Amino acid sequence: MHEYSIVEALLENVQEHVDRARARSVRKLVVSVGERAGLDTVLFRRAFETFRERTPCEHAELDVIDVPVRWECARCGRGAAGPLAPCACGGRAKLVSGDDIVLERIEMEVG
């Protein structure tokens, strides 16, 4: 389950932000997860609940935003139905969103 290692990296990243801001705690994390990121959001939430104890995120809310896959033509930039759907211009589709995991926002309580 790589969800656990992703949560571990997330909490380390958040800890760095907390230290820089000299925050007391984290109230909320907003994370966007692409449809093709290969992450099970149920397991991700469960891992967050498990590993947040004794961290600044101990009482933080986790908001997960699902990001759909979006394809577009590499040649003309028009939207595409998928990697195998040819564009009218003859160009090939490329994935432009929906495969990332991004920490979008941290809401902290600062001193």
N, C-alpha and C positions, 0 to 999 in steps of 0.2 A: 504494500500500500504506500505509494509515493505521496499520498495526501499528507501523511505525517511529516515527511521531510519538507514538504512545501510549507506546512504550518510552522515548522521549526525555523525555516528561513524567514518566513513572514514575521515571526515574533522577534527574531534577531534584528531585522530591519527596523521594526517599530521601536525596539529598545534604543537603537542608535538615534532615532528622531526624538524620543523621550529625553535621552541624555542631553542632546544638543539644546532642546527647548527648556530643559530643567523642569519638566512637567511632573506632576504628582501622580497622575493616572491617565488612562485612556478611556474615553467614554464610548467611542464608536470607531469601527474600521469599515471602510467601504472597499470591497474588492470586486473587480469585474473579471468574469471567467468566460472565456470563449467557448462556444459550442464544441469546437474541435481541439480544445486544450488538453483533452485526455484526463480531466479531473472529475471525479464523482463528488458533486457538491454536498451530498448527504454525508459522505465520509469526511469531506473537508470540514464541514461544520462540527462533526463529532470530534475530529482531531483537535480543532480549535478549542472546544469545550474542555477536552482532556488536558491540553498543554498550556492553557492560559493561566492555570493556578500558579500563584506566587510570582506573577509577572505584572507589569503595569496594566496589562489587558485583562486582569482577573475578573473585572466586572463589566468589561466592554461588550457592547452589542456588535455583532458581525452582520453586515449587510452585504449580501452577494448579488451582484447584478449579472444576469445572463446576457451574453453578447452573441447574437446570431452570426453565422458564417456569411461573409459577403465576398463575392467574386466580381472582378471586372476585367475587361479586356486590357491586356498589356500594351496593345498597340494604340487603341483609340480612347480607352478609359470608360467605355460604356459598361453598364452593369451586365453581368453574365449569369446564366443559370447554374453553372458549375464548371468543373475542370474539363469536362468532355464536350461541352456545348460550344460549337464554333460561333464566333462573332460574325456579323454581316461583313465586316471589313477583312475577315480572314485571320484575324489575330487570335491568340490563345488566351484563355482565362488565367488570371492569377488570383490567389487568395489575398485579400487586403485587410480582412479583420475576422475575428472569431477563433483565433488560435492562441491567444495570449491570456496570461493571468497577470493582472495589474492591480497594485495597491493604489487606489484612486484617492483616498482621503483618510486622514487620521484626525479624529476630534479628541483633543487632550485638555486636561485640566492643568493649568499652569499656575504657579505660585504667586 
